[in-house]
């Protein structure tokens, strides 16, 4: 799965890069608590994170991502001035097999992520599916 923080540029533009760094640290903590020890998460650049969920079906992966999406949405990120802010994330999910090149899986997850962003953000889209009416989650 690819995770991308929604409107992250506006966090940096509005609150500064220190706030952006705090959001990234908080996001990493939420992800690390949400995935199992056999799973892995990698920062791809900026606010995009690749999440590898091992040995799960697409339905199970969607459940993990939905819990993660909700946890991120509910997390209050503490700012240096004593305030806090909330962020949301969009996810693109693609299913890998032993014979699928990793670049292809990442590209499929990226296409699904783009669809999630285009249809309203703060949602999960599985590669090869189209959200019904752009409904959330």
LUMBAPA-572173 format. One line per 10 residues: number of its first residue (from 1); for each residue z negated, y negated, x negated of C-alpha. Coordinates in steps of 0.001 Angstrom, whole numbers. Each point is the difference from the previous one (the first is absolute). Layout:
NUM = Z/Y/X; ...
END
This chain:
1 = 0/0/0; 556/-3574/-1038; -2596/-2568/1008; 757/-3709/-75; -2508/-2713/878; 1306/-2191/2792; 637/-3649/-863; -1730/348/-3369; 1921/-2950/-1469; -1634/-2266/2553
11 = -3442/1203/-1175; 820/-1150/-3533; 1624/-3213/1225; -2845/-893/2390; -3107/1264/-1798; 1137/311/-3634; 636/2859/-2372; -3698/823/-376; -104/757/3728; 3161/2065/-378
21 = -1671/1978/-2778; -3049/574/2217; 2280/1287/2774; 1677/2422/-2429; -3363/1285/-1265; -1300/434/3561; 3220/1781/1007; -263/2376/-2959; -3569/813/997; 967/726/3610
31 = 2876/2222/-1123; -2137/1900/-2514; -2610/688/2692; 2658/1105/2515; 1858/2538/-2134; -1202/3342/-1309; -663/749/-3674; 3301/1945/-209; 1969/-2991/1303; 1143/-2896/-2172
41 = 743/-3697/428; 2116/-2125/-2342; 599/-3734/-21; 3760/-387/-28; -106/-3735/-579; -1250/-3032/1835; -1767/1228/3113; 2008/3211/431; -1858/3292/-443; 1441/3513/-110
51 = -2313/2588/1568; 592/3696/-708; -1655/2254/2585; 236/3576/-1229; 387/3083/2166; -71/-1684/3405; 2451/-6/2867; 1671/-3236/1031; -2308/-85/3032; -3106/408/-2148
61 = 1272/-2662/-2403; 562/-2348/2921; -3627/571/1078; -1296/-842/-3480; 2144/-3122/-129; -1083/-1074/3479; -3662/221/-1032; 848/-1897/-3189; 1928/-2657/1943; -2964/-515/2322
71 = -2500/-90/-2882; 2059/-2676/-1758; 286/-2042/3186; -3792/72/482; -896/-770/-3628; -1289/-3513/-580; 956/-1148/-3490; -2659/-2321/-1425; 1352/-3225/-1476; -1569/-1999/-2835
81 = -825/-2882/2382; -2134/2293/2167; 2657/477/2663; 1917/3148/704; 3406/1053/1183; 1632/3043/1529; 3369/1437/-933; 2220/2637/1518; 2451/2435/-1547; 3231/1685/932
91 = 871/3544/-1021; 3179/1972/-509; -413/3772/82; 2439/2553/-1405; -404/3748/-301; 680/1654/-3360; 943/3565/-793; -34/1761/-3340; 3735/-587/-302; 143/-3652/1056
101 = 404/-2384/-2957; -2947/-2379/-123; 2310/-3031/-136; 1529/1115/3306; -3420/394/1635; -1076/-3448/-1174; 3256/-1506/1290; -561/1653/3398; -3577/-1316/121; 1301/-3444/-949
111 = 2552/87/2839; -2762/965/2437; -2241/-2758/-1386; 2770/-2534/551; 272/1222/3599; -3786/-410/434; 188/-3570/-1295; 3028/-827/2130; -1556/1349/3199; -3238/-1949/-169
121 = -2096/997/-3033; -3434/1678/25; 1558/3343/907; 1234/3284/-1384; 3615/1106/206; 1113/3463/-1008; 3407/278/-1646; 2573/1170/2492; -1857/-1306/3052; 345/-3258/1846
131 = -3106/-1471/1646; 407/-7/3764; 441/-3622/1017; -1559/-1114/-3269; -3447/1102/1172; -2840/-283/-2477; -1311/2868/-2077
END
